[in-house]
Amino acid sequence: QVRLVESGGGSVQAGGSLRLSCAISGNIGGSSCLGWFRQAPGKEREAVATIYTYFSVKSYADSVKGRFTISQDNAKNTLYLQMNSLKPEDTAMYYCATDAGRQAANCGLIQRLYHYWGQGNQVTVAS
């Protein structure tokens, strides 16, 4: 079974930084879509950043471009989200997800293409 566990969240002041980690276990295939998503109270879940490992293609939501960076460490089987210049509007529950190789192309920011999800990790940015 594919399992994803997020960590690294917490509370930080505006302008600060955090790095989220997603430990992935199980077979996700040689090439997969990996991504970070977030959901704030009362709002729909939104895509934050994704990576298609076959070509290392990265996609970002407009709201985080230039501030967030998605990356992966194949040796550690871990996905990361480096978050800099954090803003109060970044406050949300952050989830990592993967398609486990089910798609034949880049999943991009399309949430329905990601079939395996972690349980989330809270990020709170104080003003």
Secondary structure, DSSP 8 states (H G I E B T S, - for coil): --EEEEE--EEEETT--EEEEEEEES---SS-EEEEEEE-TTS--EEEEEEETTTTEEEE-TTTTTTEEEEEETTTTEEEEEE-S--GGG-EEEEEEE-TT--SS--TT-GGG--EE---EEEEEE-
